[in-house]
Amino acid sequence: DAGITQSPRYKITETGRQVTLMCHQTWSHSYMFWYRQDLGHGLRLIYYSAAADITDKGEVPDGYVVSRSKTENFPLTLESATRSQTSVYFCASTPLTDFRTDTQYFGPGTRLTVL
Amino acid sequence: AQKVTQAQTEISVVEKEDVTLDCVYETRDTTYYLFWYKQPPSGELVFLIRRNSFDEQNEISGRYSWNFQKSTSSFNFTITASQVVDSAVYFCALRGLQGSGNTGKLIFGQGTTLQVKP
């Protein structure tokens, strides 16, 4: 039962480079999310996806691109990394089949540093 | 608009003390869900509890208890007889049925860092 995994776990890159963070879940959950965690802000939603080929912006989408060609994968791309994108990124998923009982499950996080 | 406020940025207690973490939320939704997550020093997010807006019963799980009060829009978390292993960042989160457009999006508070000293 692998659950939800993220890769890489740690990444250092330079300003202006393109970076892709991977997220994979084995539960076939419909909904997937990308959050970033910054001190003083908690977790903020970047993008989410309701199903394959359906994505939408969250609270802080600028500078990020997502795709979802397969239900189990939800990559997040920083097209031209900036220092302000230094953060810890969490991927999450939920089946959302029963709103009363569904819980969001989080991956282990990716710590990204942009120099 | 939906918002979650955790006014306590950091709390430090000595082992065996009781500690309460505050969470205040704002939403116009009539149906909503509140969550607490724990983030230990290892960094992962661990789900602790989910509470539905129509169920105001308090809940106890071992040393953990949660006090949900709709009248004050609060969902506070108490750890009784704290232990060093309770040291972590704790997040309160909100999911509104209408405000989130049935997408399951979570609105997080800023987090409270709890340090339990031996």
gemmi code that builds the backbone of each chain (N, CA, C; Angstrom):
import gemmi

chains = {
    "A": [
        ("ASP", (0.842, -1.188, 0.000), (0.000, 0.000, 0.000), (0.879, 1.240, 0.000)),
        ("ALA", (1.288, 1.703, -1.235), (2.237, 2.801, -1.314), (1.578, 4.121, -0.956)),
        ("GLY", (0.292, 4.306, -1.273), (-0.393, 5.539, -0.924), (-0.065, 6.644, -1.892)),
        ("ILE", (0.493, 7.712, -1.369), (0.799, 8.877, -2.183), (2.272, 9.217, -2.014)),
        ("THR", (2.967, 9.322, -3.113), (4.399, 9.572, -3.081), (4.733, 10.828, -3.873)),
        ("GLN", (5.831, 11.451, -3.486), (6.311, 12.642, -4.168), (7.786, 12.473, -4.491)),
        ("SER", (8.173, 13.014, -5.636), (9.588, 12.990, -5.983), (9.934, 14.249, -6.772)),
        ("PRO", (11.154, 14.766, -6.586), (12.106, 14.345, -5.571), (11.673, 14.811, -4.187)),
        ("ARG", (12.322, 14.347, -3.167), (12.005, 14.815, -1.823), (12.716, 16.130, -1.516)),
        ("TYR", (13.871, 16.315, -2.129), (14.633, 17.542, -1.968), (15.147, 17.976, -3.338)),
        ("LYS", (15.107, 19.279, -3.572), (15.564, 19.798, -4.860), (16.147, 21.183, -4.664)),
        ("ILE", (17.335, 21.385, -5.224), (17.937, 22.711, -5.253), (18.074, 23.093, -6.719)),
        ("THR", (17.608, 24.266, -7.059), (17.703, 24.717, -8.427), (18.077, 26.190, -8.452)),
        ("GLU", (18.253, 26.716, -9.650), (18.627, 28.114, -9.782), (17.493, 28.918, -10.392)),
        ("THR", (17.504, 30.183, -10.117), (16.508, 31.093, -10.665), (16.451, 30.972, -12.183)),
        ("GLY", (15.246, 30.882, -12.711), (15.050, 30.817, -14.151), (14.932, 29.413, -14.719)),
        ("ARG", (15.309, 28.431, -13.954), (15.234, 27.050, -14.455), (13.819, 26.491, -14.319)),
        ("GLN", (13.521, 25.532, -15.181), (12.244, 24.831, -15.083), (12.407, 23.627, -14.166)),
        ("VAL", (11.434, 23.446, -13.289), (11.469, 22.343, -12.329), (10.114, 21.653, -12.327)),
        ("THR", (10.131, 20.334, -12.309), (8.876, 19.581, -12.206), (8.899, 18.713, -10.966)),
        ("LEU", (7.859, 18.861, -10.171), (7.673, 18.039, -8.980), (6.610, 16.992, -9.301)),
        ("MET", (6.922, 15.749, -8.944), (6.018, 14.656, -9.296), (5.186, 14.218, -8.102)),
        ("CYS", (3.975, 13.795, -8.396), (3.075, 13.263, -7.374), (2.362, 12.050, -7.951)),
        ("HIS", (2.360, 10.972, -7.201), (1.738, 9.726, -7.656), (0.950, 9.113, -6.511)),
        ("GLN", (-0.303, 8.719, -6.815), (-1.111, 8.062, -5.790), (-1.653, 6.742, -6.341)),
        ("THR", (-1.744, 5.787, -5.436), (-2.129, 4.429, -5.841), (-3.570, 4.098, -5.492)),
        ("TRP", (-4.316, 5.076, -4.958), (-5.684, 4.800, -4.527), (-6.743, 5.031, -5.595)),
        ("SER", (-6.353, 5.618, -6.737), (-7.322, 6.024, -7.768), (-8.287, 7.093, -7.262)),
        ("HIS", (-7.826, 7.934, -6.364), (-8.644, 9.046, -5.900), (-8.903, 10.009, -7.046)),
        ("SER", (-10.118, 10.555, -7.063), (-10.469, 11.484, -8.141), (-9.750, 12.820, -7.988)),
        ("TYR", (-9.761, 13.335, -6.751), (-9.252, 14.685, -6.529), (-7.803, 14.672, -6.065)),
        ("MET", (-7.034, 15.579, -6.657), (-5.652, 15.761, -6.231), (-5.359, 17.248, -6.092)),
        ("PHE", (-4.424, 17.556, -5.209), (-4.153, 18.943, -4.841), (-2.646, 19.168, -4.722)),
        ("TRP", (-2.260, 20.401, -4.986), (-0.899, 20.845, -4.668), (-0.996, 22.045, -3.723)),
        ("TYR", (-0.265, 21.939, -2.602), (-0.176, 23.029, -1.642), (1.290, 23.407, -1.482)),
        ("ARG", (1.510, 24.644, -1.075), (2.840, 25.036, -0.642), (2.763, 25.486, 0.807)),
        ("GLN", (3.809, 25.172, 1.554), (3.844, 25.515, 2.974), (4.951, 26.523, 3.213)),
        ("ASP", (4.567, 27.663, 3.739), (5.498, 28.729, 4.072), (5.228, 29.197, 5.482)),
        ("LEU", (6.307, 29.558, 6.172), (6.194, 30.015, 7.555), (5.243, 31.197, 7.641)),
        ("GLY", (4.320, 31.107, 8.575), (3.378, 32.199, 8.771), (2.155, 32.144, 7.881)),
        ("HIS", (2.162, 31.225, 6.916), (1.027, 31.125, 5.992), (0.320, 29.774, 6.058)),
        ("GLY", (0.865, 28.855, 6.769), (0.283, 27.522, 6.760), (0.450, 26.903, 5.386)),
        ("LEU", (-0.554, 26.171, 4.935), (-0.536, 25.582, 3.605), (-1.505, 26.349, 2.721)),
        ("ARG", (-1.065, 26.665, 1.522), (-1.925, 27.376, 0.577), (-2.045, 26.566, -0.699)),
        ("LEU", (-3.246, 26.543, -1.234), (-3.538, 25.736, -2.410), (-3.015, 26.396, -3.670)),
        ("ILE", (-2.285, 25.629, -4.463), (-1.745, 26.138, -5.723), (-2.681, 25.780, -6.880)),
        ("TYR", (-2.909, 24.495, -7.060), (-3.804, 23.970, -8.093), (-4.468, 22.714, -7.551)),
        ("TYR", (-5.595, 22.380, -8.164), (-6.227, 21.122, -7.850), (-6.813, 20.516, -9.115)),
        ("SER", (-7.164, 19.242, -9.007), (-7.695, 18.529, -10.164), (-8.815, 17.621, -9.703)),
        ("ALA", (-9.930, 17.674, -10.417), (-11.085, 16.849, -10.066), (-11.038, 15.482, -10.736)),
        ("ALA", (-10.278, 15.369, -11.812), (-10.176, 14.100, -12.550), (-9.108, 14.305, -13.615)),
        ("ALA", (-8.816, 13.259, -14.337), (-7.854, 13.381, -15.436), (-8.341, 14.453, -16.406)),
        ("ASP", (-7.424, 15.313, -16.800), (-7.681, 16.394, -17.754), (-8.575, 17.511, -17.230)),
        ("ILE", (-8.844, 17.533, -15.931), (-9.618, 18.615, -15.325), (-8.797, 19.229, -14.204)),
        ("THR", (-8.362, 20.463, -14.416), (-7.573, 21.142, -13.386), (-8.107, 22.554, -13.187)),
        ("ASP", (-7.797, 23.126, -12.042), (-8.256, 24.486, -11.762), (-7.311, 25.143, -10.774)),
        ("LYS", (-7.316, 26.480, -10.803), (-6.419, 27.254, -9.964), (-6.890, 27.284, -8.532)),
        ("GLY", (-5.887, 27.376, -7.658), (-6.169, 27.576, -6.259), (-5.871, 29.006, -5.861)),
        ("GLU", (-5.386, 29.189, -4.657), (-5.148, 30.521, -4.103), (-3.900, 31.195, -4.667)),
        ("VAL", (-2.837, 30.413, -4.945), (-1.557, 30.990, -5.370), (-1.017, 30.282, -6.609)),
        ("PRO", (-1.674, 30.396, -7.767), (-1.273, 29.624, -8.946), (-0.176, 30.240, -9.807)),
        ("ASP", (0.112, 31.534, -9.612), (1.019, 32.226, -10.523), (2.404, 31.604, -10.511)),
        ("GLY", (2.924, 31.328, -11.714), (4.260, 30.767, -11.847), (4.281, 29.256, -11.886)),
        ("TYR", (3.113, 28.644, -11.778), (3.014, 27.178, -11.760), (2.106, 26.690, -12.888)),
        ("VAL", (2.421, 25.472, -13.334), (1.605, 24.807, -14.347), (1.386, 23.372, -13.896)),
        ("VAL", (0.189, 22.854, -14.112), (-0.087, 21.453, -13.765), (-0.690, 20.751, -14.973)),
        ("SER", (-0.650, 19.449, -14.904), (-1.314, 18.607, -15.898), (-1.777, 17.345, -15.205)),
        ("ARG", (-2.724, 16.691, -15.805), (-3.180, 15.412, -15.232), (-3.708, 14.536, -16.366)),
        ("SER", (-2.791, 13.879, -17.027), (-3.165, 12.998, -18.131), (-3.629, 11.633, -17.619)),
        ("LYS", (-3.158, 11.243, -16.429), (-3.593, 9.986, -15.823), (-4.099, 10.258, -14.416)),
        ("THR", (-5.065, 9.506, -13.978), (-5.672, 9.712, -12.666), (-4.637, 9.689, -11.555)),
        ("GLU", (-3.646, 8.826, -11.662), (-2.718, 8.611, -10.553), (-1.578, 9.624, -10.468)),
        ("ASN", (-1.379, 10.418, -11.510), (-0.241, 11.341, -11.520), (-0.707, 12.791, -11.625)),
        ("PHE", (-0.003, 13.659, -10.892), (-0.377, 15.078, -10.904), (0.901, 15.905, -10.763)),
        ("PRO", (1.654, 16.080, -11.846), (2.908, 16.831, -11.755), (2.683, 18.337, -11.675)),
        ("LEU", (3.582, 18.980, -10.955), (3.567, 20.433, -10.801), (4.857, 20.984, -11.400)),
        ("THR", (4.730, 21.930, -12.325), (5.905, 22.496, -12.984), (6.052, 23.971, -12.657)),
        ("LEU", (7.258, 24.329, -12.280), (7.629, 25.733, -12.137), (8.337, 26.084, -13.437)),
        ("GLU", (7.699, 26.912, -14.238), (8.223, 27.141, -15.593), (9.537, 27.913, -15.576)),
        ("SER", (9.661, 28.868, -14.681), (10.883, 29.653, -14.538), (11.008, 29.994, -13.054)),
        ("ALA", (11.724, 29.155, -12.345), (11.734, 29.239, -10.884), (12.235, 30.596, -10.385)),
        ("THR", (11.599, 31.069, -9.326), (12.016, 32.302, -8.656), (12.297, 31.997, -7.190)),
        ("ARG", (13.051, 32.867, -6.535), (13.405, 32.632, -5.133), (12.167, 32.576, -4.243)),
        ("SER", (11.134, 33.300, -4.628), (9.907, 33.298, -3.821), (9.181, 31.950, -3.874)),
        ("GLN", (9.618, 31.073, -4.772), (9.018, 29.748, -4.850), (9.768, 28.725, -3.994)),
        ("THR", (10.779, 29.185, -3.288), (11.414, 28.326, -2.292), (10.377, 28.009, -1.227)),
        ("SER", (10.113, 26.718, -1.034), (9.024, 26.326, -0.153), (9.030, 24.812, 0.009)),
        ("VAL", (8.124, 24.331, 0.823), (7.856, 22.895, 0.901), (6.529, 22.663, 0.192)),
        ("TYR", (6.542, 21.723, -0.738), (5.360, 21.468, -1.559), (4.745, 20.122, -1.171)),
        ("PHE", (3.453, 20.163, -0.925), (2.726, 18.945, -0.573), (1.679, 18.640, -1.631)),
        ("CYS", (1.652, 17.387, -2.003), (0.601, 16.864, -2.857), (-0.400, 16.137, -1.961)),
        ("ALA", (-1.665, 16.167, -2.332), (-2.685, 15.484, -1.537), (-3.737, 14.907, -2.459)),
        ("SER", (-4.486, 13.949, -1.946), (-5.578, 13.375, -2.732), (-6.736, 13.012, -1.822)),
        ("THR", (-7.914, 12.929, -2.427), (-9.096, 12.501, -1.697), (-10.076, 11.891, -2.692)),
        ("PRO", (-10.805, 10.875, -2.289), (-11.752, 10.278, -3.230), (-12.979, 11.149, -3.468)),
        ("LEU", (-13.396, 11.867, -2.406), (-14.557, 12.754, -2.451), (-15.816, 12.030, -2.920)),
        ("THR", (-15.942, 10.789, -2.528), (-17.163, 10.051, -2.856), (-18.223, 10.275, -1.794)),
        ("ASP", (-17.771, 10.620, -0.590), (-18.703, 10.926, 0.497), (-18.146, 12.115, 1.250)),
        ("PHE", (-18.781, 13.248, 1.028), (-18.277, 14.488, 1.613), (-18.268, 14.443, 3.132)),
        ("ARG", (-19.127, 13.595, 3.689), (-19.228, 13.569, 5.151), (-18.047, 12.876, 5.789)),
        ("THR", (-17.438, 11.963, 5.056), (-16.399, 11.140, 5.681), (-15.042, 11.230, 4.995)),
        ("ASP", (-14.985, 11.843, 3.825), (-13.712, 11.855, 3.101), (-12.674, 12.701, 3.795)),
        ("THR", (-11.474, 12.214, 3.743), (-10.332, 12.896, 4.325), (-9.300, 13.118, 3.240)),
        ("GLN", (-8.541, 14.184, 3.386), (-7.484, 14.457, 2.428), (-6.191, 13.848, 2.957)),
        ("TYR", (-5.518, 13.089, 2.091), (-4.281, 12.421, 2.467), (-3.114, 13.096, 1.763)),
        ("PHE", (-2.057, 13.309, 2.520), (-0.938, 14.080, 2.019), (0.279, 13.214, 1.725)),
        ("GLY", (1.029, 13.617, 0.706), (2.314, 13.014, 0.439), (3.343, 13.515, 1.430)),
        ("PRO", (4.567, 13.011, 1.341), (5.609, 13.363, 2.318), (6.203, 14.735, 2.122)),
        ("GLY", (5.917, 15.390, 0.996), (6.435, 16.734, 0.753), (7.721, 16.747, -0.050)),
        ("THR", (7.912, 17.850, -0.771), (9.161, 18.110, -1.499), (9.686, 19.465, -1.040)),
        ("ARG", (10.915, 19.461, -0.547), (11.533, 20.719, -0.116), (12.315, 21.282, -1.284)),
        ("LEU", (11.861, 22.420, -1.804), (12.486, 23.046, -2.967), (13.183, 24.330, -2.547)),
        ("THR", (14.439, 24.439, -2.959), (15.215, 25.658, -2.731), (15.615, 26.236, -4.076)),
        ("VAL", (15.284, 27.516, -4.268), (15.646, 28.209, -5.504), (16.718, 29.242, -5.167)),
        ("LEU", (17.891, 29.059, -5.745), (19.015, 29.962, -5.430), (19.059, 31.150, -6.385)),
    ],
    "B": [
        ("ALA", (-16.185, 34.592, 2.110), (-14.805, 34.106, 2.134), (-14.622, 33.162, 3.311)),
        ("GLN", (-13.724, 32.253, 3.152), (-13.437, 31.297, 4.214), (-12.057, 31.598, 4.776)),
        ("LYS", (-11.940, 31.461, 6.078), (-10.680, 31.770, 6.726), (-10.531, 30.954, 7.994)),
        ("VAL", (-9.292, 30.583, 8.292), (-8.981, 29.887, 9.534), (-7.857, 30.639, 10.225)),
        ("THR", (-8.053, 30.923, 11.500), (-7.051, 31.662, 12.247), (-6.568, 30.854, 13.445)),
        ("GLN", (-5.278, 30.649, 13.488), (-4.634, 30.055, 14.660), (-3.732, 31.139, 15.239)),
        ("ALA", (-4.234, 31.819, 16.228), (-3.558, 33.005, 16.731), (-2.261, 32.684, 17.478)),
        ("GLN", (-2.171, 31.483, 18.001), (-0.966, 31.101, 18.746), (0.094, 30.606, 17.767)),
        ("THR", (1.164, 31.360, 17.630), (2.210, 30.954, 16.703), (3.066, 29.839, 17.309)),
        ("GLU", (3.441, 30.040, 18.561), (4.272, 29.055, 19.243), (3.808, 28.910, 20.685)),
        ("ILE", (3.811, 27.685, 21.161), (3.489, 27.405, 22.564), (4.572, 26.488, 23.106)),
        ("SER", (5.022, 26.792, 24.304), (6.018, 25.944, 24.953), (5.487, 25.522, 26.319)),
        ("VAL", (5.482, 24.239, 26.571), (5.016, 23.713, 27.858), (6.023, 22.701, 28.368)),
        ("VAL", (5.862, 22.375, 29.632), (6.680, 21.327, 30.235), (5.870, 20.035, 30.218)),
        ("GLU", (6.549, 18.952, 30.022), (5.893, 17.647, 29.964), (4.901, 17.477, 31.116)),
        ("LYS", (3.782, 16.856, 30.788), (2.669, 16.553, 31.688), (1.712, 17.722, 31.873)),
        ("GLU", (2.061, 18.871, 31.361), (1.104, 19.975, 31.393), (0.025, 19.750, 30.346)),
        ("ASP", (-1.151, 20.307, 30.591), (-2.215, 20.317, 29.588), (-2.020, 21.553, 28.715)),
        ("VAL", (-2.373, 21.417, 27.448), (-2.220, 22.549, 26.538), (-3.384, 22.574, 25.563)),
        ("THR", (-3.867, 23.770, 25.269), (-4.975, 23.939, 24.326), (-4.528, 24.785, 23.155)),
        ("LEU", (-4.777, 24.263, 21.968), (-4.474, 24.974, 20.736), (-5.774, 25.541, 20.179)),
        ("ASP", (-5.758, 26.839, 19.918), (-6.988, 27.516, 19.489), (-7.115, 27.531, 17.969)),
        ("CYS", (-8.361, 27.451, 17.524), (-8.662, 27.551, 16.099), (-9.998, 28.271, 15.954)),
        ("VAL", (-9.987, 29.357, 15.209), (-11.206, 30.109, 14.934), (-11.404, 30.141, 13.424)),
        ("TYR", (-12.602, 29.923, 12.983), (-12.839, 29.856, 11.540), (-13.936, 30.804, 11.107)),
        ("GLU", (-13.950, 31.118, 9.832), (-14.991, 31.945, 9.233), (-15.480, 31.254, 7.975)),
        ("THR", (-16.773, 31.153, 7.838), (-17.362, 30.604, 6.630), (-18.813, 31.004, 6.551)),
        ("ARG", (-19.330, 31.120, 5.367), (-20.759, 31.392, 5.169), (-21.517, 30.113, 4.852)),
        ("ASP", (-20.780, 29.038, 4.700), (-21.421, 27.768, 4.396), (-22.218, 27.276, 5.589)),
        ("THR", (-23.329, 26.639, 5.317), (-24.120, 26.053, 6.405), (-23.617, 24.653, 6.732)),
        ("THR", (-22.999, 24.027, 5.762), (-22.391, 22.712, 5.984), (-20.898, 22.823, 5.725)),
        ("TYR", (-20.132, 22.441, 6.685), (-18.684, 22.533, 6.535), (-18.024, 21.492, 7.424)),
        ("TYR", (-16.722, 21.340, 7.221), (-15.968, 20.311, 7.933), (-14.675, 20.928, 8.450)),
        ("LEU", (-14.330, 20.541, 9.634), (-13.121, 21.058, 10.271), (-12.161, 19.906, 10.533)),
        ("PHE", (-10.896, 20.200, 10.394), (-9.866, 19.175, 10.521), (-8.726, 19.683, 11.400)),
        ("TRP", (-8.040, 18.739, 11.996), (-6.750, 19.010, 12.626), (-5.740, 18.032, 12.040)),
        ("TYR", (-4.571, 18.600, 11.691), (-3.453, 17.804, 11.219), (-2.246, 18.085, 12.104)),
        ("LYS", (-1.408, 17.074, 12.258), (-0.160, 17.203, 13.012), (1.001, 17.064, 12.041)),
        ("GLN", (1.988, 17.946, 12.204), (3.200, 17.850, 11.395), (4.396, 17.705, 12.336)),
        ("PRO", (4.846, 16.491, 12.569), (6.006, 16.281, 13.443), (7.275, 16.784, 12.772)),
        ("PRO", (8.383, 16.799, 13.505), (9.636, 17.297, 12.930), (10.060, 16.580, 11.650)),
        ("SER", (9.604, 15.373, 11.435), (9.945, 14.650, 10.212), (9.261, 15.229, 8.981)),
        ("GLY", (8.236, 16.060, 9.178), (7.684, 16.835, 8.076), (6.391, 16.365, 7.450)),
        ("GLU", (6.004, 15.121, 7.686), (4.764, 14.672, 7.043), (3.550, 15.238, 7.762)),
        ("LEU", (2.434, 15.248, 7.079), (1.180, 15.735, 7.667), (0.324, 14.537, 8.067)),
        ("VAL", (-0.035, 14.510, 9.325), (-0.784, 13.384, 9.868), (-2.183, 13.845, 10.226)),
        ("PHE", (-3.172, 13.197, 9.675), (-4.572, 13.523, 9.955), (-4.910, 13.113, 11.388)),
        ("LEU", (-5.548, 14.019, 12.125), (-5.946, 13.726, 13.500), (-7.454, 13.548, 13.638)),
        ("ILE", (-8.218, 14.505, 13.112), (-9.653, 14.439, 13.320), (-10.388, 15.241, 12.259)),
        ("ARG", (-11.604, 14.833, 11.958), (-12.544, 15.578, 11.112), (-13.827, 15.749, 11.898)),
        ("ARG", (-14.395, 16.950, 11.841), (-15.644, 17.232, 12.549), (-16.616, 17.890, 11.586)),
        ("ASN", (-17.847, 17.394, 11.530), (-18.874, 17.970, 10.660), (-19.613, 19.084, 11.386)),
        ("SER", (-20.056, 20.072, 10.649), (-20.666, 21.261, 11.254), (-21.970, 20.962, 11.976)),
        ("PHE", (-22.617, 19.874, 11.624), (-23.895, 19.561, 12.250), (-23.729, 18.648, 13.456)),
        ("ASP", (-22.498, 18.366, 13.834), (-22.240, 17.510, 14.975), (-21.353, 18.267, 15.965)),
        ("GLU", (-21.978, 18.830, 16.988), (-21.228, 19.639, 17.937), (-20.748, 18.865, 19.144)),
        ("GLN", (-20.864, 17.582, 19.113), (-20.372, 16.785, 20.236), (-18.866, 16.895, 20.334)),
        ("ASN", (-18.384, 17.077, 21.538), (-16.945, 17.071, 21.726), (-16.424, 15.647, 21.600)),
        ("GLU", (-15.169, 15.538, 21.260), (-14.605, 14.212, 21.041), (-13.326, 14.057, 21.831)),
        ("ILE", (-13.143, 12.864, 22.349), (-11.942, 12.549, 23.108), (-11.322, 11.297, 22.509)),
        ("SER", (-10.016, 11.357, 22.316), (-9.281, 10.196, 21.835), (-7.994, 10.113, 22.631)),
        ("GLY", (-8.009, 9.291, 23.639), (-6.838, 9.172, 24.500), (-6.547, 10.481, 25.207)),
        ("ARG", (-5.370, 11.026, 24.982), (-4.997, 12.296, 25.628), (-5.478, 13.502, 24.831)),
        ("TYR", (-6.034, 13.265, 23.661), (-6.491, 14.343, 22.786), (-7.982, 14.560, 22.960)),
        ("SER", (-8.379, 15.827, 22.943), (-9.803, 16.137, 22.935), (-10.034, 17.387, 22.099)),
        ("TRP", (-11.239, 17.478, 21.551), (-11.571, 18.589, 20.678), (-12.884, 19.197, 21.132)),
        ("ASN", (-12.919, 20.515, 21.188), (-14.092, 21.261, 21.615), (-14.580, 22.104, 20.441)),
        ("PHE", (-15.721, 21.717, 19.887), (-16.298, 22.401, 18.731), (-17.454, 23.256, 19.219)),
        ("GLN", (-17.391, 24.557, 18.990), (-18.466, 25.458, 19.383), (-18.840, 26.341, 18.199)),
        ("LYS", (-19.993, 26.073, 17.611), (-20.446, 26.867, 16.476), (-20.755, 28.303, 16.885)),
        ("SER", (-21.208, 28.494, 18.108), (-21.578, 29.843, 18.550), (-20.395, 30.799, 18.525)),
        ("THR", (-19.202, 30.281, 18.736), (-17.998, 31.120, 18.724), (-17.094, 30.789, 17.530)),
        ("SER", (-17.583, 29.933, 16.626), (-16.800, 29.533, 15.442), (-15.407, 29.066, 15.843)),
        ("SER", (-15.368, 28.186, 16.809), (-14.072, 27.703, 17.284), (-14.032, 26.189, 17.308)),
        ("PHE", (-12.839, 25.662, 17.107), (-12.628, 24.218, 17.117), (-11.269, 23.982, 17.769)),
        ("ASN", (-11.277, 24.032, 19.103), (-10.035, 23.988, 19.853), (-9.603, 22.562, 20.171)),
        ("PHE", (-8.310, 22.399, 20.297), (-7.692, 21.088, 20.458), (-6.892, 21.077, 21.763)),
        ("THR", (-7.195, 20.143, 22.642), (-6.504, 20.058, 23.920), (-5.732, 18.754, 24.028)),
        ("ILE", (-4.494, 18.884, 24.451), (-3.673, 17.710, 24.747), (-3.510, 17.654, 26.256)),
        ("THR", (-3.921, 16.574, 26.839), (-3.828, 16.386, 28.283), (-2.538, 15.643, 28.616)),
        ("ALA", (-1.882, 16.076, 29.675), (-0.632, 15.422, 30.098), (0.330, 15.302, 28.921)),
        ("SER", (0.724, 16.437, 28.394), (1.542, 16.472, 27.181), (2.828, 15.664, 27.348)),
        ("GLN", (3.308, 15.183, 26.205), (4.547, 14.414, 26.177), (5.481, 15.023, 25.126)),
        ("VAL", (6.745, 14.713, 25.252), (7.730, 15.259, 24.310), (7.374, 14.891, 22.870)),
        ("VAL", (6.800, 13.712, 22.679), (6.431, 13.268, 21.320), (5.300, 14.091, 20.720)),
        ("ASP", (4.648, 14.901, 21.539), (3.601, 15.778, 21.022), (4.185, 17.019, 20.361)),
        ("SER", (5.460, 17.240, 20.493), (6.103, 18.401, 19.878), (5.941, 18.318, 18.364)),
        ("ALA", (5.327, 19.338, 17.797), (5.009, 19.325, 16.367), (4.373, 20.656, 16.013)),
        ("VAL", (4.116, 20.821, 14.718), (3.277, 21.924, 14.264), (1.879, 21.353, 14.042)),
        ("TYR", (0.891, 22.049, 14.541), (-0.489, 21.591, 14.418), (-1.275, 22.571, 13.556)),
        ("PHE", (-1.972, 22.004, 12.585), (-2.763, 22.825, 11.667), (-4.246, 22.521, 11.821)),
        ("CYS", (-5.013, 23.581, 11.846), (-6.462, 23.486, 11.775), (-6.857, 23.820, 10.332)),
        ("ALA", (-7.867, 23.147, 9.800), (-8.262, 23.390, 8.412), (-9.771, 23.315, 8.274)),
        ("LEU", (-10.279, 23.976, 7.240), (-11.719, 24.086, 6.996), (-12.026, 23.654, 5.572)),
        ("ARG", (-13.095, 22.918, 5.413), (-13.586, 22.592, 4.076), (-15.067, 22.892, 4.052)),
        ("GLY", (-15.440, 23.874, 3.252), (-16.839, 24.254, 3.157), (-17.501, 23.560, 1.993)),
        ("LEU", (-18.737, 23.171, 2.161), (-19.432, 22.442, 1.101), (-19.701, 23.353, -0.088)),
        ("GLN", (-20.233, 24.543, 0.195), (-20.545, 25.454, -0.893), (-19.340, 26.290, -1.278)),
        ("GLY", (-18.638, 26.792, -0.288), (-17.512, 27.686, -0.548), (-16.394, 27.024, -1.328)),
        ("SER", (-16.235, 25.723, -1.141), (-15.198, 25.009, -1.872), (-15.729, 24.453, -3.180)),
        ("GLY", (-17.006, 24.683, -3.463), (-17.586, 24.186, -4.704), (-17.526, 22.690, -4.811)),
        ("ASN", (-17.662, 22.016, -3.679), (-17.605, 20.546, -3.672), (-16.311, 20.003, -4.241)),
        ("THR", (-15.242, 20.735, -4.066), (-13.968, 20.272, -4.615), (-13.068, 19.655, -3.560)),
        ("GLY", (-13.448, 19.755, -2.307), (-12.624, 19.189, -1.268), (-11.455, 20.053, -0.857)),
        ("LYS", (-11.369, 21.271, -1.377), (-10.241, 22.135, -1.027), (-10.237, 22.436, 0.467)),
        ("LEU", (-9.060, 22.464, 1.021), (-8.888, 22.794, 2.427), (-8.311, 24.197, 2.571)),
        ("ILE", (-8.855, 24.934, 3.544), (-8.300, 26.219, 3.932), (-7.597, 25.996, 5.268)),
        ("PHE", (-6.314, 26.275, 5.299), (-5.522, 26.001, 6.492), (-5.292, 27.259, 7.312)),
        ("GLY", (-5.167, 27.080, 8.610), (-4.658, 28.126, 9.472), (-3.142, 28.194, 9.339)),
        ("GLN", (-2.571, 29.151, 10.043), (-1.139, 29.388, 9.911), (-0.302, 28.346, 10.645)),
        ("GLY", (-0.948, 27.593, 11.510), (-0.227, 26.574, 12.260), (0.248, 27.066, 13.612)),
        ("THR", (0.271, 26.172, 14.576), (0.802, 26.452, 15.913), (1.916, 25.460, 16.192)),
        ("THR", (3.083, 25.992, 16.514), (4.217, 25.136, 16.861), (4.184, 24.862, 18.355)),
        ("LEU", (4.064, 23.603, 18.691), (4.035, 23.196, 20.102), (5.361, 22.548, 20.454)),
        ("GLN", (5.980, 23.072, 21.494), (7.203, 22.470, 22.011), (6.937, 21.960, 23.415)),
        ("VAL", (7.151, 20.685, 23.615), (6.975, 20.090, 24.933), (8.358, 19.737, 25.469)),
        ("LYS", (8.718, 20.389, 26.557), (10.038, 20.186, 27.126), (10.002, 19.120, 28.215)),
        ("PRO", (11.036, 18.311, 28.299), (11.053, 17.258, 29.332), (11.238, 17.852, 30.730)),
    ],
}
model = gemmi.Model(1)
for chain_id, residues in chains.items():
    chain = gemmi.Chain(chain_id)
    for i, (resn, *xyz) in enumerate(residues, 1):
        res = gemmi.Residue()
        res.name, res.seqid = resn, gemmi.SeqId(i, " ")
        for name, pos in zip(("N", "CA", "C"), xyz):
            atom = gemmi.Atom()
            atom.name, atom.element = name, gemmi.Element(name[0])
            atom.pos, atom.b_iso = gemmi.Position(*pos), 0.0
            res.add_atom(atom)
        chain.add_residue(res)
    model.add_chain(chain)
structure = gemmi.Structure()
structure.add_model(model)
structure.setup_entities()
